[in-house]
Amino acid sequence: MNLIQRRTFVLALAALGLAANLIGAEPKPRWNLKELGRAPVTYPAPDIPAADLKTIFYEGLPWKGAPTRVFAYYGLPEGASASHKVPAMVLIHGGGGTAFADWVKLWNKRGYAAIAMDTCGAVPVGSYSKWQRHPQGGPPGWGGFAQVDEPMTDQWTYHAVADVILAHSFLRSLPEVDTGRIGVTGISWGGYLTCIVAGVDSRFRCAVPVYGCGFLGENSTWLGDFERLGKERATRWLRWWDPSSYLGQAKMPMFWINGSNDFAYPMDSWQKSHQLARNTRTISLQVRMPHGHNGPGENPEEIRVFVESVLNQGQPLGRVTRQGARKGQAYAVCKSPVPLTKAELNYTGDTGIWKSRKWETIPATLDTKNGRAEAAVPAGATVAYLNFVDDRGCIVSSTHFPVGK
């Protein structure tokens, strides 16, 4: 399709989605939270050892009428006990990934229990994107576009969300875990799942989608998949599986982190997504933040600080409370419990595909007493936003805004 045809297709998807909502066609999926809220039956996984961690399979939902098993690593921090309960995290891997032991260990070192499960019916044997399928695994990922004509309960997203909820229920069954202090985070497709789970499983105390967001039918790397599905089937997928159908029900505090040039989850869809969440939300939009596992998606200090603030009484990140732009001058106000050290204006003069835009950064004037930053928006800029940096090196952002022509 050329650009005009693609825009027409996207508008048609939006119109069909609205019509489906109005007439109640093809209702959204529902997960049996009473059933999923019980700790799943578990089995040992001795063939997949991991030093300092436990390896298990747990019962997932039936797939095509057959029972399934989900592989997971889990671990406890030093000192955890029934008399010294600890907070916990559920970790959802991204596309091409699997359950990652090192991710669990990262959170264990921070003082958290943690579990990482495979959401694609595989085990962590093989190599990236080529993990070995388990004979009792559920549906393969990612996105499940090719599964859209199958029964709703046999599709990948349905099972992946259930796998996460069951992992949460398993953690809650451990005597060492404080059930009132459990969060969830996911990377890329795992961030996508985090957005859905946040609106489905209200037991989570906080949620951190990394990169992932909703509105995938509007401006994402998967537009070609929707075009191949055709309007009717694409609309069904979006109604059932797009996070925008669930984020309005998310009630826990959320932290959103993404890069300005993310290839999968562009800034406009990301912004629309985090604005749907009902509770407090903090965002960090970092210029050219890399996309991936093995560090970029797991290690940002902002994630640890946010989770600590909600689950462990840590000092929270700053939050942008006001922002605006007038006569070429942009401003934002950030309330921060720790000192702010600098502020920056990020801007681009480009239009078109978000991942290809060139971003520039210039210093902003920061009133540290009042947390107010101001900067003149350079001539020719099309989009801009402000970042604040605190003395921990943590970055929080204003929402991005168009600059007048």
Contacts in CASP RR format, 6 or more apart in sequence:
PFRMAT RR
TARGET T0000
AUTHOR 0000-0000-0000
METHOD contacts of the structure
MODEL  1
MNLIQRRTFVLALAALGLAANLIGAEPKPRWNLKELGRAPVTYPAPDIPA
ADLKTIFYEGLPWKGAPTRVFAYYGLPEGASASHKVPAMVLIHGGGGTAF
ADWVKLWNKRGYAAIAMDTCGAVPVGSYSKWQRHPQGGPPGWGGFAQVDE
PMTDQWTYHAVADVILAHSFLRSLPEVDTGRIGVTGISWGGYLTCIVAGV
DSRFRCAVPVYGCGFLGENSTWLGDFERLGKERATRWLRWWDPSSYLGQA
KMPMFWINGSNDFAYPMDSWQKSHQLARNTRTISLQVRMPHGHNGPGENP
EEIRVFVESVLNQGQPLGRVTRQGARKGQAYAVCKSPVPLTKAELNYTGD
TGIWKSRKWETIPATLDTKNGRAEAAVPAGATVAYLNFVDDRGCIVSSTH
FPVGK
1 9 0 8 1.000
1 227 0 8 1.000
6 223 0 8 1.000
6 227 0 8 1.000
9 223 0 8 1.000
9 226 0 8 1.000
9 227 0 8 1.000
9 231 0 8 1.000
10 217 0 8 1.000
10 218 0 8 1.000
10 219 0 8 1.000
10 223 0 8 1.000
12 231 0 8 1.000
13 217 0 8 1.000
13 218 0 8 1.000
13 226 0 8 1.000
13 231 0 8 1.000
13 234 0 8 1.000
13 235 0 8 1.000
13 238 0 8 1.000
14 218 0 8 1.000
16 231 0 8 1.000
16 232 0 8 1.000
16 235 0 8 1.000
17 235 0 8 1.000
17 238 0 8 1.000
17 239 0 8 1.000
19 25 0 8 1.000
20 26 0 8 1.000
20 235 0 8 1.000
20 239 0 8 1.000
21 239 0 8 1.000
26 236 0 8 1.000
26 239 0 8 1.000
26 240 0 8 1.000
28 239 0 8 1.000
28 240 0 8 1.000
28 245 0 8 1.000
29 152 0 8 1.000
29 153 0 8 1.000
29 158 0 8 1.000
29 240 0 8 1.000
29 241 0 8 1.000
31 158 0 8 1.000
31 161 0 8 1.000
31 162 0 8 1.000
31 165 0 8 1.000
31 200 0 8 1.000
33 165 0 8 1.000
33 200 0 8 1.000
33 201 0 8 1.000
36 162 0 8 1.000
36 165 0 8 1.000
36 166 0 8 1.000
36 169 0 8 1.000
37 165 0 8 1.000
37 166 0 8 1.000
37 168 0 8 1.000
37 169 0 8 1.000
38 169 0 8 1.000
39 169 0 8 1.000
39 170 0 8 1.000
39 172 0 8 1.000
39 173 0 8 1.000
40 58 0 8 1.000
40 59 0 8 1.000
40 60 0 8 1.000
40 70 0 8 1.000
40 166 0 8 1.000
40 169 0 8 1.000
40 170 0 8 1.000
41 58 0 8 1.000
41 59 0 8 1.000
42 56 0 8 1.000
42 57 0 8 1.000
42 58 0 8 1.000
42 59 0 8 1.000
42 170 0 8 1.000
43 56 0 8 1.000
43 57 0 8 1.000
43 58 0 8 1.000
43 69 0 8 1.000
44 55 0 8 1.000
44 56 0 8 1.000
44 57 0 8 1.000
45 55 0 8 1.000
45 56 0 8 1.000
45 57 0 8 1.000
45 71 0 8 1.000
45 123 0 8 1.000
46 55 0 8 1.000
48 55 0 8 1.000
48 71 0 8 1.000
48 123 0 8 1.000
48 124 0 8 1.000
48 125 0 8 1.000
49 55 0 8 1.000
50 73 0 8 1.000
50 101 0 8 1.000
52 75 0 8 1.000
52 105 0 8 1.000
52 108 0 8 1.000
53 73 0 8 1.000
53 74 0 8 1.000
53 75 0 8 1.000
53 101 0 8 1.000
53 104 0 8 1.000
53 105 0 8 1.000
54 73 0 8 1.000
54 74 0 8 1.000
54 75 0 8 1.000
55 71 0 8 1.000
55 72 0 8 1.000
55 73 0 8 1.000
56 71 0 8 1.000
56 72 0 8 1.000
56 74 0 8 1.000
57 69 0 8 1.000
57 70 0 8 1.000
57 71 0 8 1.000
57 72 0 8 1.000
57 134 0 8 1.000
58 69 0 8 1.000
58 70 0 8 1.000
58 72 0 8 1.000
58 117 0 8 1.000
58 166 0 8 1.000
58 167 0 8 1.000
58 170 0 8 1.000
59 67 0 8 1.000
59 68 0 8 1.000
59 69 0 8 1.000
59 70 0 8 1.000
59 166 0 8 1.000
60 67 0 8 1.000
60 68 0 8 1.000
60 69 0 8 1.000
60 70 0 8 1.000
60 138 0 8 1.000
60 159 0 8 1.000
60 162 0 8 1.000
60 163 0 8 1.000
60 166 0 8 1.000
61 68 0 8 1.000
61 153 0 8 1.000
61 158 0 8 1.000
61 159 0 8 1.000
61 162 0 8 1.000
62 68 0 8 1.000
63 137 0 8 1.000
63 138 0 8 1.000
63 139 0 8 1.000
63 154 0 8 1.000
63 159 0 8 1.000
64 154 0 8 1.000
66 136 0 8 1.000
67 136 0 8 1.000
68 121 0 8 1.000
68 136 0 8 1.000
68 137 0 8 1.000
68 138 0 8 1.000
68 159 0 8 1.000
69 134 0 8 1.000
69 136 0 8 1.000
69 137 0 8 1.000
70 117 0 8 1.000
70 118 0 8 1.000
70 119 0 8 1.000
70 121 0 8 1.000
70 137 0 8 1.000
70 138 0 8 1.000
70 163 0 8 1.000
70 166 0 8 1.000
70 167 0 8 1.000
71 98 0 8 1.000
71 99 0 8 1.000
71 117 0 8 1.000
71 118 0 8 1.000
71 121 0 8 1.000
71 122 0 8 1.000
71 123 0 8 1.000
71 124 0 8 1.000
71 134 0 8 1.000
72 99 0 8 1.000
72 115 0 8 1.000
72 116 0 8 1.000
72 117 0 8 1.000
72 118 0 8 1.000
72 167 0 8 1.000
72 170 0 8 1.000
73 99 0 8 1.000
73 100 0 8 1.000
73 101 0 8 1.000
73 104 0 8 1.000
73 115 0 8 1.000
73 116 0 8 1.000
73 124 0 8 1.000
74 104 0 8 1.000
74 113 0 8 1.000
74 114 0 8 1.000
74 115 0 8 1.000
74 116 0 8 1.000
74 170 0 8 1.000
74 171 0 8 1.000
75 104 0 8 1.000
75 108 0 8 1.000
75 113 0 8 1.000
75 114 0 8 1.000
75 115 0 8 1.000
76 86 0 8 1.000
76 108 0 8 1.000
76 113 0 8 1.000
76 174 0 8 1.000
76 176 0 8 1.000
77 86 0 8 1.000
77 108 0 8 1.000
77 109 0 8 1.000
77 110 0 8 1.000
77 111 0 8 1.000
77 112 0 8 1.000
77 113 0 8 1.000
78 108 0 8 1.000
78 111 0 8 1.000
79 86 0 8 1.000
80 86 0 8 1.000
80 111 0 8 1.000
80 113 0 8 1.000
80 176 0 8 1.000
80 177 0 8 1.000
81 175 0 8 1.000
81 176 0 8 1.000
82 175 0 8 1.000
82 176 0 8 1.000
84 176 0 8 1.000
85 175 0 8 1.000
85 176 0 8 1.000
85 177 0 8 1.000
85 178 0 8 1.000
86 111 0 8 1.000
86 112 0 8 1.000
86 113 0 8 1.000
86 176 0 8 1.000
86 177 0 8 1.000
86 178 0 8 1.000
86 181 0 8 1.000
87 111 0 8 1.000
87 112 0 8 1.000
87 113 0 8 1.000
87 177 0 8 1.000
87 178 0 8 1.000
87 181 0 8 1.000
87 182 0 8 1.000
87 183 0 8 1.000
87 307 0 8 1.000
87 311 0 8 1.000
87 312 0 8 1.000
88 112 0 8 1.000
88 113 0 8 1.000
88 114 0 8 1.000
88 115 0 8 1.000
88 171 0 8 1.000
88 174 0 8 1.000
88 177 0 8 1.000
88 178 0 8 1.000
88 181 0 8 1.000
88 182 0 8 1.000
88 183 0 8 1.000
89 107 0 8 1.000
89 112 0 8 1.000
89 113 0 8 1.000
89 114 0 8 1.000
89 115 0 8 1.000
89 182 0 8 1.000
89 183 0 8 1.000
89 184 0 8 1.000
89 185 0 8 1.000
89 307 0 8 1.000
90 114 0 8 1.000
90 115 0 8 1.000
90 164 0 8 1.000
90 167 0 8 1.000
90 168 0 8 1.000
90 171 0 8 1.000
90 182 0 8 1.000
90 183 0 8 1.000
90 184 0 8 1.000
90 185 0 8 1.000
90 204 0 8 1.000
91 100 0 8 1.000
91 103 0 8 1.000
91 104 0 8 1.000
91 107 0 8 1.000
91 114 0 8 1.000
91 115 0 8 1.000
91 116 0 8 1.000
91 184 0 8 1.000
91 185 0 8 1.000
91 186 0 8 1.000
92 116 0 8 1.000
92 117 0 8 1.000
92 119 0 8 1.000
92 164 0 8 1.000
92 184 0 8 1.000
92 185 0 8 1.000
92 186 0 8 1.000
92 187 0 8 1.000
92 190 0 8 1.000
92 191 0 8 1.000
92 193 0 8 1.000
92 194 0 8 1.000
92 197 0 8 1.000
93 99 0 8 1.000
93 100 0 8 1.000
93 103 0 8 1.000
93 116 0 8 1.000
93 118 0 8 1.000
93 119 0 8 1.000
93 186 0 8 1.000
93 187 0 8 1.000
93 189 0 8 1.000
93 190 0 8 1.000
93 293 0 8 1.000
94 142 0 8 1.000
94 186 0 8 1.000
94 187 0 8 1.000
94 188 0 8 1.000
94 189 0 8 1.000
94 190 0 8 1.000
94 191 0 8 1.000
94 293 0 8 1.000
95 129 0 8 1.000
95 141 0 8 1.000
95 142 0 8 1.000
95 188 0 8 1.000
95 189 0 8 1.000
95 190 0 8 1.000
96 120 0 8 1.000
96 128 0 8 1.000
96 129 0 8 1.000
96 131 0 8 1.000
96 142 0 8 1.000
97 120 0 8 1.000
97 128 0 8 1.000
97 129 0 8 1.000
97 131 0 8 1.000
97 293 0 8 1.000
98 118 0 8 1.000
98 120 0 8 1.000
98 122 0 8 1.000
98 123 0 8 1.000
98 124 0 8 1.000
98 131 0 8 1.000
99 116 0 8 1.000
99 117 0 8 1.000
99 118 0 8 1.000
99 123 0 8 1.000
99 124 0 8 1.000
100 116 0 8 1.000
100 124 0 8 1.000
100 293 0 8 1.000
101 116 0 8 1.000
101 124 0 8 1.000
102 294 0 8 1.000
103 114 0 8 1.000
103 116 0 8 1.000
103 298 0 8 1.000
104 114 0 8 1.000
104 115 0 8 1.000
104 116 0 8 1.000
106 114 0 8 1.000
106 298 0 8 1.000
106 299 0 8 1.000
107 113 0 8 1.000
107 114 0 8 1.000
108 114 0 8 1.000
110 304 0 8 1.000
110 308 0 8 1.000
112 307 0 8 1.000
112 311 0 8 1.000
113 171 0 8 1.000
113 174 0 8 1.000
113 176 0 8 1.000
113 177 0 8 1.000
115 167 0 8 1.000
115 170 0 8 1.000
115 171 0 8 1.000
117 163 0 8 1.000
117 164 0 8 1.000
117 167 0 8 1.000
118 124 0 8 1.000
118 131 0 8 1.000
119 141 0 8 1.000
119 156 0 8 1.000
119 159 0 8 1.000
119 160 0 8 1.000
119 163 0 8 1.000
119 164 0 8 1.000
119 190 0 8 1.000
119 193 0 8 1.000
120 131 0 8 1.000
120 138 0 8 1.000
120 139 0 8 1.000
120 140 0 8 1.000
120 141 0 8 1.000
120 142 0 8 1.000
120 156 0 8 1.000
120 160 0 8 1.000
121 133 0 8 1.000
121 134 0 8 1.000
121 137 0 8 1.000
121 138 0 8 1.000
121 139 0 8 1.000
121 140 0 8 1.000
122 131 0 8 1.000
122 132 0 8 1.000
122 133 0 8 1.000
122 134 0 8 1.000
122 137 0 8 1.000
122 140 0 8 1.000
123 131 0 8 1.000
123 132 0 8 1.000
123 133 0 8 1.000
123 134 0 8 1.000
124 131 0 8 1.000
125 131 0 8 1.000
125 132 0 8 1.000
126 132 0 8 1.000
133 140 0 8 1.000
138 159 0 8 1.000
139 147 0 8 1.000
139 154 0 8 1.000
139 155 0 8 1.000
139 156 0 8 1.000
139 159 0 8 1.000
140 156 0 8 1.000
141 156 0 8 1.000
141 160 0 8 1.000
141 189 0 8 1.000
142 156 0 8 1.000
142 189 0 8 1.000
143 156 0 8 1.000
143 157 0 8 1.000
143 189 0 8 1.000
143 222 0 8 1.000
143 241 0 8 1.000
144 155 0 8 1.000
144 156 0 8 1.000
144 157 0 8 1.000
144 237 0 8 1.000
144 241 0 8 1.000
145 222 0 8 1.000
145 225 0 8 1.000
145 226 0 8 1.000
145 228 0 8 1.000
145 229 0 8 1.000
145 237 0 8 1.000
147 154 0 8 1.000
147 155 0 8 1.000
147 156 0 8 1.000
148 155 0 8 1.000
148 229 0 8 1.000
148 233 0 8 1.000
148 236 0 8 1.000
148 237 0 8 1.000
149 233 0 8 1.000
152 158 0 8 1.000
152 240 0 8 1.000
155 240 0 8 1.000
155 241 0 8 1.000
157 193 0 8 1.000
157 196 0 8 1.000
157 240 0 8 1.000
157 241 0 8 1.000
160 193 0 8 1.000
161 193 0 8 1.000
161 196 0 8 1.000
161 197 0 8 1.000
161 200 0 8 1.000
164 184 0 8 1.000
164 193 0 8 1.000
164 197 0 8 1.000
164 201 0 8 1.000
165 197 0 8 1.000
165 200 0 8 1.000
165 201 0 8 1.000
168 182 0 8 1.000
168 184 0 8 1.000
168 201 0 8 1.000
168 203 0 8 1.000
168 204 0 8 1.000
171 177 0 8 1.000
171 182 0 8 1.000
172 179 0 8 1.000
172 182 0 8 1.000
172 203 0 8 1.000
179 203 0 8 1.000
180 205 0 8 1.000
181 205 0 8 1.000
181 311 0 8 1.000
181 312 0 8 1.000
182 203 0 8 1.000
182 204 0 8 1.000
182 205 0 8 1.000
182 311 0 8 1.000
183 204 0 8 1.000
183 205 0 8 1.000
183 206 0 8 1.000
183 207 0 8 1.000
183 208 0 8 1.000
183 252 0 8 1.000
183 307 0 8 1.000
183 310 0 8 1.000
183 311 0 8 1.000
184 194 0 8 1.000
184 197 0 8 1.000
184 198 0 8 1.000
184 204 0 8 1.000
184 206 0 8 1.000
184 207 0 8 1.000
184 208 0 8 1.000
185 191 0 8 1.000
185 194 0 8 1.000
185 207 0 8 1.000
185 208 0 8 1.000
185 209 0 8 1.000
185 210 0 8 1.000
185 303 0 8 1.000
185 307 0 8 1.000
186 193 0 8 1.000
186 194 0 8 1.000
186 208 0 8 1.000
186 209 0 8 1.000
186 210 0 8 1.000
186 212 0 8 1.000
187 210 0 8 1.000
187 211 0 8 1.000
187 292 0 8 1.000
187 293 0 8 1.000
187 297 0 8 1.000
187 298 0 8 1.000
188 210 0 8 1.000
188 211 0 8 1.000
188 212 0 8 1.000
188 264 0 8 1.000
188 265 0 8 1.000
188 291 0 8 1.000
188 292 0 8 1.000
189 212 0 8 1.000
190 209 0 8 1.000
190 210 0 8 1.000
190 212 0 8 1.000
191 209 0 8 1.000
191 210 0 8 1.000
191 211 0 8 1.000
191 212 0 8 1.000
191 213 0 8 1.000
192 209 0 8 1.000
192 212 0 8 1.000
192 213 0 8 1.000
192 214 0 8 1.000
192 216 0 8 1.000
192 243 0 8 1.000
194 207 0 8 1.000
194 208 0 8 1.000
194 209 0 8 1.000
194 210 0 8 1.000
194 212 0 8 1.000
195 207 0 8 1.000
195 209 0 8 1.000
195 212 0 8 1.000
195 213 0 8 1.000
195 214 0 8 1.000
195 243 0 8 1.000
195 246 0 8 1.000
195 247 0 8 1.000
195 250 0 8 1.000
195 273 0 8 1.000
196 241 0 8 1.000
196 243 0 8 1.000
196 246 0 8 1.000
197 204 0 8 1.000
197 207 0 8 1.000
198 204 0 8 1.000
198 207 0 8 1.000
198 209 0 8 1.000
198 246 0 8 1.000
198 247 0 8 1.000
198 250 0 8 1.000
198 252 0 8 1.000
198 254 0 8 1.000
198 277 0 8 1.000
199 246 0 8 1.000
199 247 0 8 1.000
199 248 0 8 1.000
199 249 0 8 1.000
199 250 0 8 1.000
199 251 0 8 1.000
200 246 0 8 1.000
200 249 0 8 1.000
202 251 0 8 1.000
202 252 0 8 1.000
204 252 0 8 1.000
205 252 0 8 1.000
205 253 0 8 1.000
205 310 0 8 1.000
205 311 0 8 1.000
206 252 0 8 1.000
206 253 0 8 1.000
206 254 0 8 1.000
206 255 0 8 1.000
206 306 0 8 1.000
206 307 0 8 1.000
206 310 0 8 1.000
206 311 0 8 1.000
207 250 0 8 1.000
207 252 0 8 1.000
207 253 0 8 1.000
207 254 0 8 1.000
207 255 0 8 1.000
208 254 0 8 1.000
208 255 0 8 1.000
208 256 0 8 1.000
208 257 0 8 1.000
208 303 0 8 1.000
208 306 0 8 1.000
208 307 0 8 1.000
209 254 0 8 1.000
209 256 0 8 1.000
210 257 0 8 1.000
210 258 0 8 1.000
210 297 0 8 1.000
210 300 0 8 1.000
210 303 0 8 1.000
211 257 0 8 1.000
211 258 0 8 1.000
211 259 0 8 1.000
211 262 0 8 1.000
211 264 0 8 1.000
211 265 0 8 1.000
211 291 0 8 1.000
211 292 0 8 1.000
211 297 0 8 1.000
212 243 0 8 1.000
212 258 0 8 1.000
212 264 0 8 1.000
212 265 0 8 1.000
212 270 0 8 1.000
212 273 0 8 1.000
213 243 0 8 1.000
213 256 0 8 1.000
213 258 0 8 1.000
213 265 0 8 1.000
213 269 0 8 1.000
213 270 0 8 1.000
213 272 0 8 1.000
213 273 0 8 1.000
213 274 0 8 1.000
214 242 0 8 1.000
214 243 0 8 1.000
214 244 0 8 1.000
214 247 0 8 1.000
214 265 0 8 1.000
214 269 0 8 1.000
214 270 0 8 1.000
214 272 0 8 1.000
214 273 0 8 1.000
215 242 0 8 1.000
215 243 0 8 1.000
215 244 0 8 1.000
215 268 0 8 1.000
215 269 0 8 1.000
215 272 0 8 1.000
215 273 0 8 1.000
216 222 0 8 1.000
216 226 0 8 1.000
216 238 0 8 1.000
216 242 0 8 1.000
216 243 0 8 1.000
216 269 0 8 1.000
217 223 0 8 1.000
217 226 0 8 1.000
217 234 0 8 1.000
217 238 0 8 1.000
217 242 0 8 1.000
218 268 0 8 1.000
218 269 0 8 1.000
219 266 0 8 1.000
219 268 0 8 1.000
219 269 0 8 1.000
219 354 0 8 1.000
220 264 0 8 1.000
220 265 0 8 1.000
220 266 0 8 1.000
220 269 0 8 1.000
221 263 0 8 1.000
221 264 0 8 1.000
226 234 0 8 1.000
226 237 0 8 1.000
226 238 0 8 1.000
227 234 0 8 1.000
229 237 0 8 1.000
238 244 0 8 1.000
238 245 0 8 1.000
239 245 0 8 1.000
243 273 0 8 1.000
244 272 0 8 1.000
244 273 0 8 1.000
244 276 0 8 1.000
247 273 0 8 1.000
247 276 0 8 1.000
247 277 0 8 1.000
248 276 0 8 1.000
248 277 0 8 1.000
248 278 0 8 1.000
249 278 0 8 1.000
250 276 0 8 1.000
250 277 0 8 1.000
250 278 0 8 1.000
250 279 0 8 1.000
251 278 0 8 1.000
251 279 0 8 1.000
252 279 0 8 1.000
253 279 0 8 1.000
253 280 0 8 1.000
253 281 0 8 1.000
253 282 0 8 1.000
253 310 0 8 1.000
254 274 0 8 1.000
254 277 0 8 1.000
254 279 0 8 1.000
254 280 0 8 1.000
254 281 0 8 1.000
254 282 0 8 1.000
255 281 0 8 1.000
255 282 0 8 1.000
255 283 0 8 1.000
255 284 0 8 1.000
255 302 0 8 1.000
255 303 0 8 1.000
255 306 0 8 1.000
255 307 0 8 1.000
255 317 0 8 1.000
256 270 0 8 1.000
256 273 0 8 1.000
256 274 0 8 1.000
256 281 0 8 1.000
256 282 0 8 1.000
256 283 0 8 1.000
256 284 0 8 1.000
257 283 0 8 1.000
257 284 0 8 1.000
257 285 0 8 1.000
257 286 0 8 1.000
257 289 0 8 1.000
257 300 0 8 1.000
257 302 0 8 1.000
257 303 0 8 1.000
258 265 0 8 1.000
258 267 0 8 1.000
258 270 0 8 1.000
258 283 0 8 1.000
258 284 0 8 1.000
258 285 0 8 1.000
258 286 0 8 1.000
258 289 0 8 1.000
259 267 0 8 1.000
259 285 0 8 1.000
259 286 0 8 1.000
259 287 0 8 1.000
259 288 0 8 1.000
259 289 0 8 1.000
259 291 0 8 1.000
260 267 0 8 1.000
260 285 0 8 1.000
260 286 0 8 1.000
260 287 0 8 1.000
260 288 0 8 1.000
260 289 0 8 1.000
260 346 0 8 1.000
260 348 0 8 1.000
260 354 0 8 1.000
260 357 0 8 1.000
260 359 0 8 1.000
261 287 0 8 1.000
261 288 0 8 1.000
261 354 0 8 1.000
261 355 0 8 1.000
261 356 0 8 1.000
261 357 0 8 1.000
261 359 0 8 1.000
262 270 0 8 1.000
262 289 0 8 1.000
262 291 0 8 1.000
262 354 0 8 1.000
262 355 0 8 1.000
263 291 0 8 1.000
263 355 0 8 1.000
264 291 0 8 1.000
266 353 0 8 1.000
266 354 0 8 1.000
266 355 0 8 1.000
267 285 0 8 1.000
267 354 0 8 1.000
267 383 0 8 1.000
267 400 0 8 1.000
268 354 0 8 1.000
270 285 0 8 1.000
271 399 0 8 1.000
271 400 0 8 1.000
274 281 0 8 1.000
274 283 0 8 1.000
275 281 0 8 1.000
275 399 0 8 1.000
280 319 0 8 1.000
282 306 0 8 1.000
282 316 0 8 1.000
282 317 0 8 1.000
282 318 0 8 1.000
282 319 0 8 1.000
282 396 0 8 1.000
283 320 0 8 1.000
283 396 0 8 1.000
283 397 0 8 1.000
283 399 0 8 1.000
284 300 0 8 1.000
284 302 0 8 1.000
284 317 0 8 1.000
284 394 0 8 1.000
284 395 0 8 1.000
284 396 0 8 1.000
284 397 0 8 1.000
285 346 0 8 1.000
285 385 0 8 1.000
285 387 0 8 1.000
285 397 0 8 1.000
285 400 0 8 1.000
286 387 0 8 1.000
286 395 0 8 1.000
286 397 0 8 1.000
287 346 0 8 1.000
287 359 0 8 1.000
287 361 0 8 1.000
288 359 0 8 1.000
289 296 0 8 1.000
290 296 0 8 1.000
291 297 0 8 1.000
297 303 0 8 1.000
301 392 0 8 1.000
301 393 0 8 1.000
301 394 0 8 1.000
302 317 0 8 1.000
302 394 0 8 1.000
302 395 0 8 1.000
302 396 0 8 1.000
305 314 0 8 1.000
305 315 0 8 1.000
305 316 0 8 1.000
305 317 0 8 1.000
305 392 0 8 1.000
305 394 0 8 1.000
306 316 0 8 1.000
306 317 0 8 1.000
308 314 0 8 1.000
308 315 0 8 1.000
309 315 0 8 1.000
309 316 0 8 1.000
309 317 0 8 1.000
310 316 0 8 1.000
315 337 0 8 1.000
315 338 0 8 1.000
316 337 0 8 1.000
317 336 0 8 1.000
317 390 0 8 1.000
317 394 0 8 1.000
317 396 0 8 1.000
318 334 0 8 1.000
318 335 0 8 1.000
318 336 0 8 1.000
318 337 0 8 1.000
318 338 0 8 1.000
318 388 0 8 1.000
318 390 0 8 1.000
318 394 0 8 1.000
318 396 0 8 1.000
319 334 0 8 1.000
319 335 0 8 1.000
319 336 0 8 1.000
319 396 0 8 1.000
320 332 0 8 1.000
320 333 0 8 1.000
320 334 0 8 1.000
320 386 0 8 1.000
320 388 0 8 1.000
320 396 0 8 1.000
320 397 0 8 1.000
320 398 0 8 1.000
320 399 0 8 1.000
321 333 0 8 1.000
321 334 0 8 1.000
321 335 0 8 1.000
322 331 0 8 1.000
322 332 0 8 1.000
322 333 0 8 1.000
323 330 0 8 1.000
323 331 0 8 1.000
323 332 0 8 1.000
323 333 0 8 1.000
323 386 0 8 1.000
323 398 0 8 1.000
323 399 0 8 1.000
323 401 0 8 1.000
324 330 0 8 1.000
324 331 0 8 1.000
324 332 0 8 1.000
324 401 0 8 1.000
325 331 0 8 1.000
325 377 0 8 1.000
325 384 0 8 1.000
325 401 0 8 1.000
325 403 0 8 1.000
328 376 0 8 1.000
328 377 0 8 1.000
328 403 0 8 1.000
329 374 0 8 1.000
329 375 0 8 1.000
329 376 0 8 1.000
329 377 0 8 1.000
330 345 0 8 1.000
330 364 0 8 1.000
330 374 0 8 1.000
330 375 0 8 1.000
330 376 0 8 1.000
330 377 0 8 1.000
330 384 0 8 1.000
330 386 0 8 1.000
330 401 0 8 1.000
331 372 0 8 1.000
331 373 0 8 1.000
331 374 0 8 1.000
331 375 0 8 1.000
331 386 0 8 1.000
332 343 0 8 1.000
332 372 0 8 1.000
332 373 0 8 1.000
332 386 0 8 1.000
332 388 0 8 1.000
332 398 0 8 1.000
333 370 0 8 1.000
333 371 0 8 1.000
333 372 0 8 1.000
333 373 0 8 1.000
334 340 0 8 1.000
334 343 0 8 1.000
334 371 0 8 1.000
334 372 0 8 1.000
334 373 0 8 1.000
334 388 0 8 1.000
334 396 0 8 1.000
335 371 0 8 1.000
336 371 0 8 1.000
336 388 0 8 1.000
336 390 0 8 1.000
336 396 0 8 1.000
338 390 0 8 1.000
338 391 0 8 1.000
338 392 0 8 1.000
339 368 0 8 1.000
339 390 0 8 1.000
339 391 0 8 1.000
340 366 0 8 1.000
340 368 0 8 1.000
340 371 0 8 1.000
340 388 0 8 1.000
340 389 0 8 1.000
340 390 0 8 1.000
340 391 0 8 1.000
341 389 0 8 1.000
341 390 0 8 1.000
341 391 0 8 1.000
341 393 0 8 1.000
342 363 0 8 1.000
342 364 0 8 1.000
342 366 0 8 1.000
342 388 0 8 1.000
342 389 0 8 1.000
343 363 0 8 1.000
343 364 0 8 1.000
343 365 0 8 1.000
343 366 0 8 1.000
343 373 0 8 1.000
343 375 0 8 1.000
343 386 0 8 1.000
343 387 0 8 1.000
343 388 0 8 1.000
343 389 0 8 1.000
344 361 0 8 1.000
344 362 0 8 1.000
344 363 0 8 1.000
344 364 0 8 1.000
344 375 0 8 1.000
344 386 0 8 1.000
344 387 0 8 1.000
344 389 0 8 1.000
345 361 0 8 1.000
345 362 0 8 1.000
345 363 0 8 1.000
345 364 0 8 1.000
345 375 0 8 1.000
345 377 0 8 1.000
345 384 0 8 1.000
345 385 0 8 1.000
345 386 0 8 1.000
346 359 0 8 1.000
346 360 0 8 1.000
346 361 0 8 1.000
346 384 0 8 1.000
346 385 0 8 1.000
346 386 0 8 1.000
346 387 0 8 1.000
347 359 0 8 1.000
347 360 0 8 1.000
347 362 0 8 1.000
347 377 0 8 1.000
347 378 0 8 1.000
347 381 0 8 1.000
347 382 0 8 1.000
347 383 0 8 1.000
347 384 0 8 1.000
347 385 0 8 1.000
347 403 0 8 1.000
348 357 0 8 1.000
348 358 0 8 1.000
348 359 0 8 1.000
348 360 0 8 1.000
348 381 0 8 1.000
348 382 0 8 1.000
348 383 0 8 1.000
348 384 0 8 1.000
349 357 0 8 1.000
349 358 0 8 1.000
349 380 0 8 1.000
349 381 0 8 1.000
349 382 0 8 1.000
349 383 0 8 1.000
350 356 0 8 1.000
350 357 0 8 1.000
350 358 0 8 1.000
350 382 0 8 1.000
351 357 0 8 1.000
351 382 0 8 1.000
357 383 0 8 1.000
360 378 0 8 1.000
362 375 0 8 1.000
362 378 0 8 1.000
363 375 0 8 1.000
364 373 0 8 1.000
364 374 0 8 1.000
364 375 0 8 1.000
364 386 0 8 1.000
365 373 0 8 1.000
365 374 0 8 1.000
365 375 0 8 1.000
366 372 0 8 1.000
366 373 0 8 1.000
366 388 0 8 1.000
367 373 0 8 1.000
371 388 0 8 1.000
373 386 0 8 1.000
373 388 0 8 1.000
375 386 0 8 1.000
377 384 0 8 1.000
377 403 0 8 1.000
380 403 0 8 1.000
381 403 0 8 1.000
382 402 0 8 1.000
382 403 0 8 1.000
383 400 0 8 1.000
383 401 0 8 1.000
383 402 0 8 1.000
383 403 0 8 1.000
384 400 0 8 1.000
384 401 0 8 1.000
384 403 0 8 1.000
385 397 0 8 1.000
385 398 0 8 1.000
385 399 0 8 1.000
385 400 0 8 1.000
385 401 0 8 1.000
386 397 0 8 1.000
386 398 0 8 1.000
387 395 0 8 1.000
387 396 0 8 1.000
387 397 0 8 1.000
387 398 0 8 1.000
388 395 0 8 1.000
388 396 0 8 1.000
388 397 0 8 1.000
389 395 0 8 1.000
390 396 0 8 1.000
END
